[in-house]
Amino acid sequence: MASRKDDAVTVFGRNASTGKLTFLAVHKGADVGVDGLNGARAVAVNPDGSQVYVASQYDDALAVFGRDESTGELTFLEVHKDTDVGVDGLDTADGLAVSPDGGHVYVGGYDDNAVVVFRRRVTVYLPVVLRDSL
């Protein structure tokens, strides 16, 4: 859940059988090592559950968190701001969506009259297979 007044994203756990929510954690823009939450407006989760995205109105930003799928715990990864080189259209970021395949994140920039498209970087680690010589 995004909180524009608290510049925060709040994490809740959900009981699968009852639907009851339990508070787990809060991450604020003032926390050490966290950026891009000033005026947090919207939250979206990647379909595979591995990342959480937050659009922030006053930071003109998209904050990206990694998500532990078993605990729901979030870890701040990066922020993309309207003032960054190569980024434009995030002025008053106030809405977002993730494509069904998780490959793209769309952010609405209200004051830029824009929709910004980010392509998700996926790192694939392939094991090295060594073949014994015959």
C-alpha positions in Angstrom: 0.0 0.0 0.0 1.3 3.5 -0.9 1.1 6.4 1.4 1.5 9.8 -0.2 1.5 11.7 3.2 4.0 9.3 4.9 6.2 8.9 1.7 6.0 5.2 2.3 5.1 1.8 1.1 3.5 -0.6 3.6 3.8 -4.4 3.4 1.0 -6.7 4.7 0.8 -10.5 4.8 -2.4 -12.2 3.9 -3.8 -15.4 5.4 -4.7 -17.6 2.4 -7.7 -19.2 4.0 -9.3 -16.3 5.9 -8.0 -13.3 3.8 -7.0 -11.5 7.0 -4.2 -9.0 6.6 -1.3 -8.7 9.0 1.1 -5.7 9.1 4.7 -6.8 8.2 6.8 -3.7 7.5 6.9 -0.1 6.3 9.6 1.4 4.1 9.8 5.2 4.1 11.6 7.6 1.9 13.5 8.9 4.9 15.0 5.4 5.6 18.7 5.0 5.0 19.2 3.4 1.6 15.7 4.1 0.3 14.9 6.7 -2.4 12.0 7.7 -4.6 9.1 7.5 -2.2 8.2 11.2 -1.7 4.5 11.3 -2.4 4.1 7.6 -3.0 0.9 7.2 -5.1 0.6 3.7 -6.5 2.0 0.2 -6.1 2.2 -2.7 -8.5 3.7 -6.2 -8.1 5.4 -8.0 -10.9 3.4 -11.1 -11.9 6.1 -13.5 -10.7 6.1 -11.7 -7.3 9.8 -10.9 -7.4 9.6 -7.1 -7.6 7.4 -4.3 -6.3 7.2 -0.9 -8.1 6.1 2.4 -6.5 5.2 5.6 -8.5 5.9 8.7 -6.5 4.3 12.0 -7.2 6.7 14.5 -5.6 9.9 12.6 -6.4 8.7 12.2 -10.0 10.0 8.7 -9.7 9.6 5.0 -10.0 11.1 3.1 -7.0 11.9 -0.5 -7.4 12.0 -3.1 -4.6 13.0 -6.7 -4.7 10.5 -9.0 -2.9 11.2 -12.2 -1.1 8.4 -14.5 -2.3 8.3 -16.6 0.9 8.2 -13.7 3.5 7.0 -10.7 1.4 10.0 -8.7 2.7 11.0 -5.8 0.5 14.6 -4.7 -0.3 15.1 -1.4 -2.1 16.9 -1.9 -5.4 16.8 1.3 -7.5 15.0 4.5 -8.4 14.4 6.1 -11.8 13.7 9.8 -11.6 12.4 12.3 -14.2 15.7 14.2 -13.8 17.9 11.1 -14.6 19.7 11.1 -17.9 17.6 9.1 -20.4 14.4 9.3 -18.3 11.6 11.7 -19.2 7.8 11.8 -18.6 7.7 11.1 -14.8 6.7 14.6 -13.7 4.0 13.9 -11.0 4.1 10.1 -11.5 0.8 9.0 -10.2 -0.2 5.6 -11.6 1.4 2.4 -12.8 0.8 -1.0 -14.3 2.9 -4.0 -15.1 2.5 -6.0 -18.3 1.0 -9.5 -17.9 4.3 -11.1 -18.8 6.2 -8.8 -16.3 8.5 -7.5 -19.1 7.4 -3.9 -19.0 6.4 -1.3 -16.3 4.1 1.6 -17.4 4.1 4.8 -15.3 1.7 7.7 -15.8 3.4 11.2 -15.6 0.4 13.5 -14.9 2.1 16.8 -15.4 4.1 15.5 -18.4 0.9 14.1 -20.0 2.9 11.0 -20.6 3.0 7.3 -20.2 6.6 6.1 -19.6 7.5 2.5 -20.5 10.3 0.7 -18.7 11.6 -2.6 -19.9 12.4 -4.9 -17.1 16.0 -6.2 -16.9 16.2 -9.8 -16.1 19.5 -11.4 -15.2 19.7 -15.0 -16.0 22.4 -17.1 -14.3 23.4 -20.1 -16.3 25.6 -22.8 -14.7 28.9 -23.5 -16.3 29.0 -27.1 -17.5 32.4 -28.6 -17.9 32.8 -31.7 -20.0 35.5 -34.2 -19.1 37.9 -35.0 -21.9 37.6 -38.5 -23.2 
